[in-house]
């Protein structure tokens, strides 16, 4: 999942593998191996990539599909309101 997401984000930002490598102080072949799923990133590389694209490390690792800071982005207004009401209800109900 990491490689797929790295490639998608890199292309979304219109960067070549070489440009991405320069930004991260890696080699182009390292980027290619990461995108192809042949190598795993170091913890620091994972953090650097997530920070650069302003996404979470969980998103990069496939642990969530929420890729931006606004988890409601793209949802209809009525769905957002329902979620917010449920969260408020839950906080009040389970408050200690």
Secondary structure, 3 states (H helix, E strand, C coil): CHHHHHHHHHHHCCCCHHHHHHHHCCCHHHHHHHHCCCCCCCHHHHHHHHHHHCCCHHHHHCCCCCCCCCCCCCCCHHHHHHHHHHHHHHHHHCCC
